[in-house]
């Protein structure tokens, strides 16, 4: 069974979105699913710089809560996800974000 490129990108962005959400509680464990999602997005045209920024903020840093460091970490991840999405041809509109959350069951 072949999966359309856009559908595969959507599912990988679901994995990244879920990782970003889970990272609010601290550093994530390096998982195969997140590695695969980011590698696939790079193959689809996302720049390695943005992928590395997301990875380092999500896995390499543990700031959580309401402090300035946690806010900065969150902003780094958001900037990286926005850039990655744009580079693979996805507009992160509110409708797209709603579809991501619905696909994740939130």
Secondary structure as GFF3:
##gff-version 3
##sequence-region A 1 106
A	DSSP	alpha_helix	5	22	.	.	.	ID=ss1
A	DSSP	three_ten_helix	23	25	.	.	.	ID=ss2
A	DSSP	alpha_helix	32	43	.	.	.	ID=ss3
A	DSSP	alpha_helix	48	59	.	.	.	ID=ss4
A	DSSP	alpha_helix	68	87	.	.	.	ID=ss5
A	DSSP	alpha_helix	94	104	.	.	.	ID=ss6
###
